[in-house]
Amino acid sequence: MANTFKRATKSSLSTADVTTDSATNILTATGANTLIIIGMVTANKTNLSTTVDLYLKSASGDATYLLKNAPVPAGSSLEYISASKLVLNAGDIIRARANYGTALDLTVSYLEQS
């Protein structure tokens, strides 16, 4: 089994509802790969406080919020999943949104097992 550390980034999160297919997909587990999320950080590039939603759309059909309206202060960042891990199986999708367009960037660090 191969293990590879990777990173996914998304600049300027959209404001599309994370529960819809028009939302911004950040990371999708494909094929037989398992992804183990080891860290996520959101940076607020503006001088306005904003909020972020983080959503897991599971291939099993169940979907859950990981964060809902979490505040990200102006010019600051919010780190989550720093002390734990999140496993994505094939077909699982992580989505994110900001309440102000182009305000937030998101970086995800993960381990891909194939």
Phi, psi and omega in degrees: 000126180271137176241125181227126175282135182220173180219141173237139179230152174217116177273141174056072178305145179279174178258010181293142180302126184292345180275356181250162180288351176275359181289165179279115174279127180266316185207135178232130175278125183240160176058217181268010183282144171250133179250131178247108181285126181247352177184148174218138177221136177246131179248133177265115184272001187249178175260020177242140173291141181220176178234159180230143170247139176232130193224138176249114175262108185276143177296339179285352177103343178273140181230141183220150171279135170268325173219144177223117180056040178286128183286139173235105183300157179305133176064021185236186177222163178230123178254135176221163188059039181272333182249001180221184180230157178231128182260130173250127175261170183311128178091349178286145183229135171260130178237154178215156176211155173246152178279347171239128180300139177067006184283327190243142168248150181228135176234132179239129174252135183208164176250125178260124176251123180229000000 
